């Protein structure tokens, strides 16, 4: 019994580590997308980042030749692709046209809670009441910080970002559920292929991006294609597979503050001392959340 508990604790710990690696990669997505939309339209960014990621994922699948998903798994892959390949990057790019990348951290501020809610609806995970309480407190602290930064004046960009939150969290849950049966990196690769037919059709209507006129934007496009769209999900779904969707999602509360630090470095947005105070409070709620009970029915 003790050995079983120790093994489970080790698995959860490894899952939280991989979740943090994924969050670290995702934390650059907002400021890097901000750089990309200087040169590229939102539709270009969505379609061509997906197609570029598909080239890499196709190469990986050809090399390792994993088992092809069954019909039910393809259905879940389609839902996952709708949220993570099209919905999230599309509405994120729209939002970032009017909202600074540091303010748009409201996305990652809401994602942990919405992912936990979606997980309870779609999967059999049932967090304890204490887990819900800590998750809500952590989210409330994060949102208080965001609205303090924006002076309580939401813009149309925030609506786009809220839609991206709902779509992303739905995609995360379907991807996290699939990771338990398919595997973390396999899900990341197959999701791109689930989106490939739509990406190919869209490519006929969306102009090919000019990759030569702005080096920074081109680099940003390849970052969101390779890392935000694919490699980050290798770690993220592996974390969900080992730690569970609800626990892994709490790590994403830290992404807000990692994003703000990254924005200060990459796009010269202001970095204030209170960021570190709120980050410490959120980190405490994350630590408590990872210790609380989540059951599976």
Secondary structure by P-SEA (a helix, b strand, c coil): caaaaaaaaaaaaaaaaaaaaaaaaacaaaaaaaaaaccccaaaaaaaaaaaaaaaaaaaaaacccccccaaaaaaaaaaaacccccaaaaaaaaacccccccccccccaaaaaaaaaaaacccccccaaaaaaaaaaaaaaaaaaaaaacccccaaaaaaaaaaaaaaaaaaaaaaaaacccaaaaaaaaaaaaaaaaaaaaaacccccccccaaaaaaaaaaacccccaaaaaaaaaaaaccaaaaaaaccaaaaaaaaaaacccccccccaaaaaaaaaaaaaaaaaabbbbcc
